[in-house]
């Protein structure tokens, strides 16, 4: 896959519904209109949109591909194999045929046992054998090997109570490697013998990842120490007696990253460490040279303001810097690296010139060359194993969509995907690529494609054509009732932020608005990259067509496609720069003739929930109502990786934390606010909402609260997910809807 990149819910407390006179007059019944497909159905299983394919992976022969899919829309995905082009996907596994080791002293309740089955998602990721004849996959703690012809019984390779992960075939096909607990093991495919390769023994440390050398002689391993993580208490109030569970969690300024990389021989022995790397660095990506003698390491500094591209000779394990970058803000996370096929160049991604681009530099260093150029972002880059060409996903044509290009070593560039002419009613007129997977020979590509009214599916395209061809659909995931839902194709709009930046958004307008009618409106599920040309679900269309409300989805600050100044533009200003953008969005809506300016609201989850609270507390009076789901209210509670990027360390930059945390602005709240949170949330802690509630009480503010005792950050349980989204949209409808 070329590219992969804080979400939405409610358990009930009472709604106070104490409001200003103006809002009280706008109160409408909370029952939604009767529709053939009720709103709750959008969040139930099996999904109306289907269970789109995931983990698409080409076989080394570049003729076969495998992916995880459930064509009935269930969460249980199985492995499918397809011969391309033209083949029909064949189901290779049946998740119901696999069992887990029984526990000798199983103290789980019957409900817990039932939920293990209910929330089982099926086999995990796919690894192809070098000869393309078999697939390795993990499931229910065990490791299996399946012949892709489907004729040979699936073979159990390992079975343990504590499970296996990070599994792979050695490039020569002799071994199966996997992680168990803190170490790496090798299984000889011919004999079935298993031996432990690494012997990490210090508590709270272990090998977190590894990569085989192309000659199968060595593994590069990444080791980490999590002993600095804090023990967080998360009570469970659903038991007869409250149980205080604990989870290990990283906290900004209290749990610095501790990581090392090293090499271990396939024959065994201790890990030989690479010394001389930046303290507390992050391993962004590693790549072996084609001859297996050198390693390229993309190294992020622990302060997130420096980055280095290193080349490491395995004979001496001394790192040599061949490219670097420093910034006064923070380094973005997109830092891929890979070698040219002849091993003379290292390709890498950086935003040194203000945009995310691909560069290449000689293996010994020197002046880097720009491979991609222009005022657009590259969002994915790869060189297929058996090709000299580089494939890139970019926003060259539009910041709202990705295109795929091939670039030769000489710099010749050709587009492989894209929209056909507007007057041609083809697939590509609306659908665009969300992600791509290029075959090893560089001749074929699989893509996950969707648009704003079409859910994702898998497509195939040739990568050698001079002109883009219409992709061929491989899967068809939506259920029949999908067609009964009236979906709205939004309009792309722009408006200016206070700092002069152009903000892109999608505007959903009801199809039939009587003359003189004034509608309520809201900013939908606020988050970066919310206006891209891709599937976002049914809810915006439902609010538009069935509730008569106008919906706006905004590409907020930190969205890709607009350069690093925009992407990093909220440094030390979380909930400030983007709060101004939310105000600008509200002003845009209020300028439209069909909008009632007194009935504009907003909602978001995680970072979007945080932004909702910041806007309503620091920009009072702009929005009439809002919903904040799982919001960060004090950034000192969040993790090192995300928070230090954007706000530095608390002890170094108290002012940035103070001005970016809603708990410090509770007294400014105006309008109707609903806060919702899963009480088992170990990402954004439930204490954030509790502490915000206390501050609002002390400030004498009215507010509404809802929580889910059994749910974590995603609030994804079958009984809670439909409930929470219904609550969110009913709250907005109650205070912003009506005529």
Residue pairs with C-beta under 8 A, 6 or more apart in sequence:
1 56
1 380
1 435
1 436
1 437
2 379
2 380
2 381
2 382
2 391
2 392
2 393
2 404
2 435
2 436
2 437
2 438
3 379
3 380
3 393
3 402
3 435
3 436
4 435
5 529
5 560
6 605
6 606
6 607
6 608
6 610
6 630
6 632
6 642
6 683
6 684
7 605
7 606
7 630
7 713
7 714
8 525
8 605
8 629
8 715
8 724
8 725
8 728
9 605
9 629
9 630
9 676
9 678
9 708
9 711
9 714
9 715
9 716
9 720
9 721
9 723
9 724
9 725
9 728
10 629
10 674
10 676
10 706
10 707
10 708
10 715
10 720
10 723
10 724
10 727
10 728
11 678
11 679
11 706
11 707
11 708
11 709
11 710
11 711
11 720
11 723
12 706
12 727
13 704
13 705
13 706
13 707
14 704
15 674
15 704
15 731
16 702
16 703
16 704
17 27
17 704
18 702
19 27
19 672
19 702
19 735
22 598
23 624
23 625
23 671
23 672
23 735
26 520
26 598
26 599
26 624
26 735
26 736
26 737
26 738
27 734
27 735
27 738
28 733
28 734
28 737
28 738
29 734
30 730
30 733
30 734
32 38
32 39
32 546
32 547
32 726
32 729
32 730
32 733
33 546
33 547
35 542
35 546
36 484
37 48
37 481
37 484
37 485
39 539
39 542
39 546
39 725
39 726
39 729
40 722
40 723
40 725
40 726
41 48
41 481
41 722
42 48
42 537
42 538
42 539
42 542
42 722
42 725
43 721
43 722
43 725
43 726
44 718
44 721
44 722
45 73
45 74
45 75
45 718
46 70
46 72
46 73
46 74
46 479
47 73
47 479
48 73
48 478
48 479
48 481
48 482
48 485
48 538
49 73
49 455
49 477
49 478
49 479
49 482
49 535
49 537
49 538
50 70
50 71
50 73
50 455
50 457
50 476
50 477
50 478
50 479
50 482
51 69
51 70
51 71
51 72
51 73
51 74
51 75
51 77
51 477
52 69
52 448
52 455
52 456
52 457
52 458
52 475
52 477
53 67
53 68
53 69
53 80
53 448
53 456
53 457
53 458
53 474
53 475
53 477
54 67
54 68
54 69
54 77
55 66
55 67
55 68
55 125
55 126
56 65
56 66
56 67
56 437
56 446
56 448
56 458
57 65
57 66
57 67
57 126
57 127
57 128
57 437
58 64
58 65
58 128
58 437
58 438
58 439
58 440
58 444
58 446
59 65
59 66
59 128
59 132
59 148
60 128
60 130
60 131
60 132
60 385
60 440
61 132
61 440
62 386
62 439
62 440
62 441
62 443
62 444
63 83
63 84
63 132
64 81
64 82
64 83
64 84
64 132
64 148
65 81
65 82
65 84
65 437
65 439
65 446
66 79
66 80
66 81
66 82
66 92
66 126
66 128
66 135
66 148
67 79
67 80
67 82
67 89
67 126
67 446
67 458
67 475
68 77
68 78
68 79
68 80
68 122
68 123
68 126
69 77
69 78
69 80
69 89
69 458
69 475
69 477
70 76
70 77
70 78
70 122
71 475
71 476
71 477
72 479
73 477
73 479
75 119
75 120
75 121
75 122
76 95
76 120
76 121
76 122
77 95
77 121
77 122
77 123
78 91
78 92
78 93
78 94
78 95
78 122
78 123
79 91
79 92
79 93
79 123
79 126
79 135
79 137
79 146
80 89
80 90
80 91
80 92
81 89
81 90
81 92
81 135
81 148
81 150
82 88
82 89
82 90
82 474
84 444
84 446
84 460
84 474
85 444
85 460
85 462
85 472
86 472
89 474
89 475
90 150
92 135
92 146
92 148
92 150
93 122
93 123
93 137
93 139
93 146
93 154
95 120
95 122
95 123
95 139
98 139
98 140
98 142
98 144
99 140
100 140
100 141
100 142
101 141
101 142
101 159
101 160
101 161
103 161
106 113
108 116
118 718
119 717
120 140
122 139
123 137
123 138
123 139
123 144
124 137
124 138
124 139
124 165
125 137
125 138
126 135
126 136
126 137
127 135
127 136
127 137
127 167
127 168
127 169
128 134
128 135
128 136
128 169
129 135
129 136
129 145
129 169
129 173
130 169
130 171
130 172
130 173
131 173
132 148
133 147
133 148
133 149
134 145
134 146
134 147
134 148
135 145
135 146
135 148
136 143
136 144
136 145
136 157
136 167
136 168
136 169
136 176
137 143
137 144
137 146
137 167
138 144
138 163
138 164
138 165
138 167
138 178
141 159
141 160
141 161
141 162
141 163
141 164
142 156
142 157
142 158
142 159
142 160
142 163
142 164
143 156
143 157
143 158
143 159
143 164
143 167
143 176
143 178
144 154
144 155
144 156
144 157
145 154
145 155
145 157
145 176
146 152
146 154
146 155
147 154
157 176
157 187
158 164
158 178
158 180
158 187
158 194
160 180
162 180
162 181
163 180
164 178
164 179
164 180
165 178
165 179
165 180
166 177
166 178
166 179
166 184
166 209
166 210
167 176
167 177
167 178
167 179
168 176
168 177
168 178
168 212
169 175
169 176
169 177
170 176
170 177
170 186
170 212
170 216
170 266
171 212
171 213
171 214
171 215
171 216
172 215
172 216
173 189
174 188
174 189
174 190
174 216
175 186
175 187
175 188
175 189
175 216
175 266
176 186
176 187
176 189
177 184
177 185
177 186
177 187
177 197
177 210
177 212
177 219
178 184
178 185
178 187
179 185
179 207
179 210
181 206
182 200
182 201
182 205
182 206
182 207
183 196
183 197
183 198
183 199
183 200
183 206
183 207
184 196
184 197
184 198
184 207
184 210
184 219
184 221
184 264
185 194
185 195
185 196
185 197
186 194
186 195
186 197
186 266
187 193
187 194
188 194
195 268
197 219
197 264
197 266
197 268
198 207
198 221
198 264
198 271
199 270
200 206
200 207
200 223
200 271
202 225
203 227
204 225
204 226
204 227
204 229
205 223
205 224
205 225
205 226
205 227
206 223
206 224
207 221
207 222
207 223
208 222
208 223
208 224
209 221
209 222
209 283
210 219
210 220
210 221
210 222
211 219
211 220
211 286
211 287
211 288
212 218
212 219
212 288
213 219
213 220
213 288
213 292
213 314
214 288
214 289
214 290
214 291
214 292
215 291
215 292
216 266
217 265
217 266
217 292
218 263
218 264
218 265
218 266
218 292
218 314
219 263
219 264
219 266
220 261
220 262
220 263
220 286
220 288
220 295
221 261
221 262
221 263
221 264
221 271
222 259
222 260
222 261
222 283
222 286
223 259
223 260
223 261
223 262
223 271
224 257
224 258
224 259
224 260
225 258
225 259
226 248
226 250
226 258
227 258
228 250
228 254
228 255
228 256
228 258
229 248
229 249
229 250
229 251
229 255
230 248
230 249
230 250
230 251
230 254
230 255
231 246
231 247
231 248
231 249
232 246
232 247
232 248
232 249
232 682
232 685
233 244
233 245
233 246
234 244
234 245
234 246
234 247
234 679
234 680
234 681
234 682
234 685
234 686
235 242
235 243
235 244
235 245
235 679
236 242
236 243
236 244
236 245
236 679
236 680
236 709
236 710
237 679
237 709
238 709
238 710
247 682
249 255
249 639
249 682
250 639
250 640
250 641
251 636
251 637
251 638
251 639
251 640
252 635
252 636
252 638
252 639
252 640
252 643
252 644
252 647
252 649
252 650
253 636
253 640
253 644
253 649
253 650
253 651
254 640
255 639
255 640
256 280
256 302
256 640
257 280
257 281
257 282
257 302
257 640
257 641
258 280
259 280
259 281
259 282
259 283
260 273
260 274
260 277
261 273
261 274
261 277
261 283
261 286
261 297
262 271
262 272
262 273
262 274
262 317
263 271
263 272
263 274
263 295
263 314
263 317
264 270
264 271
264 272
272 317
273 317
274 297
274 312
274 317
274 318
274 319
275 317
275 318
276 318
276 319
277 297
277 299
277 310
277 319
278 299
278 301
278 302
278 306
278 308
279 302
280 301
280 302
281 299
281 300
281 301
281 302
282 299
282 300
282 301
282 302
282 641
283 297
283 298
283 299
283 300
284 298
284 299
284 300
284 307
284 333
284 335
284 336
284 337
285 297
285 298
285 335
285 336
285 337
286 295
286 296
286 297
286 298
286 337
287 295
287 296
287 337
287 338
287 339
287 346
288 294
288 295
288 296
288 339
289 295
289 296
289 339
289 343
289 363
290 339
290 341
290 342
290 343
291 343
292 314
293 313
293 314
293 315
294 311
294 312
294 313
294 314
294 343
294 363
295 311
295 312
295 314
296 309
296 310
296 311
296 312
296 337
296 338
296 339
296 346
296 348
297 309
297 310
297 311
297 312
297 319
297 337
298 307
298 309
298 335
298 336
298 337
298 348
299 307
299 308
299 309
299 310
300 306
300 307
300 331
300 333
300 335
301 307
301 308
301 331
303 644
303 648
304 330
304 331
304 644
304 645
305 326
305 327
305 328
305 329
305 330
305 331
306 324
306 325
306 326
306 327
306 331
307 324
307 325
307 326
307 331
307 335
307 350
308 321
308 323
308 324
309 321
309 322
309 323
309 324
309 337
309 346
309 348
309 361
310 319
310 320
310 321
310 322
311 319
311 320
311 322
311 346
311 363
311 364
312 318
312 319
312 320
313 320
320 364
320 365
321 365
322 346
322 361
322 362
322 363
322 364
322 365
322 366
323 346
323 348
323 350
323 359
323 361
323 365
323 368
325 331
325 350
325 352
327 568
329 568
329 571
330 568
330 571
330 645
330 646
332 351
332 356
332 564
332 567
332 568
334 349
334 351
334 356
334 379
335 348
335 349
335 350
336 347
336 348
336 349
336 380
336 381
336 382
337 346
337 347
337 348
337 349
338 346
338 347
338 348
338 381
338 382
338 383
339 345
339 346
339 347
339 363
339 383
340 346
340 347
340 360
340 383
340 388
340 409
341 383
341 387
341 388
342 388
343 363
344 362
344 363
345 360
345 361
345 362
345 363
346 360
346 361
346 362
346 363
347 358
347 359
347 360
347 371
347 381
347 383
347 390
348 358
348 359
348 360
348 361
349 356
349 357
349 358
349 359
349 378
349 381
350 356
350 357
350 359
351 357
351 563
351 564
351 567
352 359
353 370
354 563
354 564
354 565
355 374
355 375
355 376
355 377
355 378
355 563
355 564
356 377
356 378
356 379
356 560
356 563
356 564
356 567
357 370
357 371
357 372
357 373
357 378
358 370
358 371
358 372
358 378
358 381
358 390
358 392
358 407
359 368
359 369
359 370
359 371
360 368
360 369
360 371
361 367
361 368
361 369
371 390
371 392
371 407
371 411
372 378
372 392
372 394
372 407
374 396
375 563
376 394
376 395
376 396
376 399
376 561
377 394
377 395
377 399
377 560
377 561
377 562
377 563
377 567
378 392
378 393
378 394
379 393
379 394
379 395
379 402
379 560
379 561
380 392
380 393
380 402
380 435
380 436
381 390
381 391
381 392
381 393
382 390
382 391
382 438
383 389
383 390
383 391
384 391
384 438
384 439
384 440
384 441
384 442
385 440
386 440
386 441
386 442
387 440
387 441
387 442
388 408
388 409
389 406
389 407
389 408
389 409
389 442
390 406
390 407
391 404
391 405
391 406
391 407
391 416
391 436
391 438
391 442
391 445
391 463
392 404
392 405
392 407
393 402
393 403
393 404
393 405
393 433
393 435
393 436
394 402
394 403
394 405
395 401
395 402
395 403
395 560
395 561
396 403
396 405
397 403
397 418
398 533
398 561
399 504
399 555
399 559
399 560
399 561
399 562
400 492
400 504
400 531
400 532
400 533
400 555
400 561
401 432
401 433
401 532
401 533
402 432
402 433
402 434
402 435
403 415
403 417
403 418
403 432
403 433
404 415
404 416
404 417
404 433
404 436
404 445
404 447
405 413
405 414
405 415
405 416
406 413
406 414
406 416
406 442
406 463
407 413
414 466
415 468
416 445
416 461
416 463
416 465
416 468
417 428
417 432
417 433
417 436
417 445
417 447
417 461
417 468
417 471
418 428
418 468
419 428
419 429
419 430
419 432
420 426
420 427
420 428
420 429
420 468
420 470
422 429
426 470
427 449
427 459
427 470
427 471
427 473
428 468
428 470
428 471
430 451
430 452
430 453
430 454
430 489
430 533
431 449
431 450
431 451
431 454
432 449
432 450
432 451
432 533
432 534
433 447
433 448
433 449
434 447
434 448
434 449
434 450
434 456
434 534
435 447
435 448
436 445
436 446
436 447
436 448
437 445
437 446
437 447
438 444
438 445
438 463
439 445
439 463
442 463
443 462
443 463
443 464
444 460
444 461
444 462
444 463
445 460
445 461
445 462
445 463
446 458
446 459
446 460
446 474
447 458
447 459
447 460
447 461
447 471
448 456
448 457
448 458
448 459
449 456
449 457
449 459
449 471
450 456
450 457
450 534
450 535
451 533
451 534
451 535
452 487
452 489
452 490
452 506
452 533
452 534
452 535
452 536
453 487
453 488
453 489
453 535
453 541
454 535
455 477
455 478
455 482
455 535
456 477
456 534
456 535
457 473
457 474
457 475
457 476
457 477
458 473
458 474
458 475
459 471
459 472
459 473
459 474
460 471
460 472
460 474
461 468
461 469
461 471
461 472
462 469
485 538
485 541
485 542
486 541
486 545
486 546
487 538
487 541
488 508
488 509
488 510
488 511
488 540
488 541
488 544
488 545
490 506
490 507
490 508
490 540
490 551
490 553
491 506
491 507
491 509
492 504
492 505
492 506
492 507
492 531
493 504
493 505
493 506
493 507
493 552
493 588
494 502
494 503
494 504
494 505
495 502
495 503
495 505
495 584
495 585
495 587
495 588
496 502
496 503
496 584
497 503
497 577
497 580
497 581
497 584
498 580
498 583
498 584
499 577
499 580
501 557
501 562
501 566
501 569
501 581
503 554
503 555
503 556
503 581
503 584
503 585
504 531
504 554
504 555
505 531
505 552
505 553
505 554
505 555
505 585
505 588
506 530
506 531
506 552
506 553
507 550
507 551
507 552
508 524
508 540
508 541
508 543
508 544
508 550
508 551
508 552
508 553
509 544
509 550
509 594
510 519
510 544
510 545
510 548
510 549
510 550
511 545
513 519
513 548
513 594
517 548
517 594
517 739
518 594
518 595
518 596
518 599
518 739
519 548
519 549
519 550
519 594
519 595
519 596
519 599
520 548
520 549
520 550
520 595
520 596
520 599
520 600
520 601
520 732
520 733
520 736
520 737
520 738
521 549
521 550
521 551
521 552
521 589
521 595
521 599
521 600
521 601
521 736
522 543
522 549
522 551
522 552
522 600
522 601
522 602
522 603
522 625
522 732
522 736
523 552
523 553
523 554
523 582
523 585
523 586
523 601
523 602
523 603
523 604
524 530
524 539
524 540
524 543
524 551
524 552
524 553
524 603
525 536
525 539
525 553
525 603
525 604
525 605
525 608
526 554
526 556
526 582
526 602
526 603
526 604
526 608
526 611
526 612
527 556
527 604
527 605
527 606
527 607
527 608
528 555
528 556
528 557
528 558
528 559
528 560
528 607
529 555
529 559
529 560
530 536
530 553
530 554
530 555
530 556
530 559
531 553
531 554
531 555
531 559
532 555
536 553
539 725
539 729
540 551
540 553
542 729
543 549
543 551
543 729
543 732
543 733
544 550
544 551
547 729
547 733
547 737
548 737
548 739
549 732
549 733
549 736
549 737
550 589
550 592
550 594
550 595
552 585
552 588
552 589
554 581
554 582
554 585
555 561
555 562
556 578
556 581
556 582
556 611
557 566
557 567
557 569
557 570
557 577
557 578
557 581
558 566
558 567
558 568
558 569
558 570
558 578
559 566
559 567
560 567
569 577
570 576
570 577
570 578
570 646
571 646
572 646
572 647
572 648
572 653
572 656
572 660
573 656
573 659
573 660
574 610
574 614
574 635
574 646
574 647
574 660
575 610
575 611
575 614
575 615
575 618
575 660
575 662
576 614
576 618
576 659
576 660
578 611
579 611
579 614
579 615
579 618
579 619
580 619
582 602
582 611
582 615
582 619
582 622
582 623
583 615
583 619
583 622
586 600
586 602
586 622
586 623
589 595
589 600
590 597
590 600
598 624
599 624
599 735
599 736
599 737
600 622
600 623
600 624
600 736
601 623
601 624
601 625
601 626
601 627
601 671
601 732
601 735
601 736
602 612
602 615
602 623
602 626
602 627
603 612
603 626
603 627
603 628
603 629
603 728
603 732
604 610
604 611
604 612
604 627
604 628
604 629
605 629
605 630
606 629
606 630
606 631
606 632
606 683
606 684
606 713
607 632
608 629
609 627
609 628
609 629
609 630
609 631
609 632
609 675
609 676
609 684
610 628
610 631
610 632
610 633
610 662
612 626
612 627
612 628
612 631
612 673
613 626
613 628
613 631
613 633
613 662
613 673
613 675
613 692
614 660
614 662
614 665
615 622
615 623
615 626
616 623
616 626
616 669
616 670
616 671
616 673
617 662
617 665
617 666
617 667
617 668
617 669
618 665
618 668
620 668
620 669
620 670
620 671
621 670
621 671
623 671
624 671
624 672
624 735
624 736
625 671
625 672
625 673
625 674
625 731
625 732
625 735
625 736
626 671
626 672
626 673
626 674
627 673
627 674
627 675
627 676
627 728
627 731
627 732
628 673
628 674
628 675
628 676
629 675
629 676
629 677
629 715
629 724
629 728
630 676
630 677
630 678
630 681
630 683
630 684
630 689
630 713
630 715
631 662
631 675
631 677
631 684
631 688
631 689
631 692
632 638
632 661
632 684
632 688
633 661
633 662
633 663
633 688
633 689
633 691
633 692
634 657
634 661
634 662
634 663
634 688
634 691
635 643
635 647
635 650
635 657
635 660
635 661
636 650
636 657
636 661
637 684
637 685
637 687
637 688
638 684
647 653
647 656
647 657
647 660
648 656
650 657
658 664
662 692
663 691
663 692
663 695
666 692
666 695
666 696
666 698
666 699
666 701
667 695
667 699
667 701
669 696
669 699
669 701
669 703
672 704
672 731
672 735
673 703
673 704
674 703
674 704
674 705
674 706
674 727
674 728
674 731
675 689
675 692
675 693
675 703
675 704
675 705
675 706
676 689
676 705
676 706
676 707
676 708
676 715
676 724
676 727
676 728
677 684
677 686
677 688
677 689
677 707
677 708
678 686
678 707
678 708
678 710
678 711
678 712
678 713
678 714
678 715
679 686
679 707
679 708
679 709
679 710
679 711
680 686
680 709
680 710
680 711
680 712
681 711
681 712
681 713
682 712
682 713
683 712
683 713
684 713
686 707
689 705
689 707
693 703
693 705
696 703
704 731
706 724
706 727
708 715
708 717
708 720
708 724
710 717
710 720
711 717
711 720
715 721
715 724
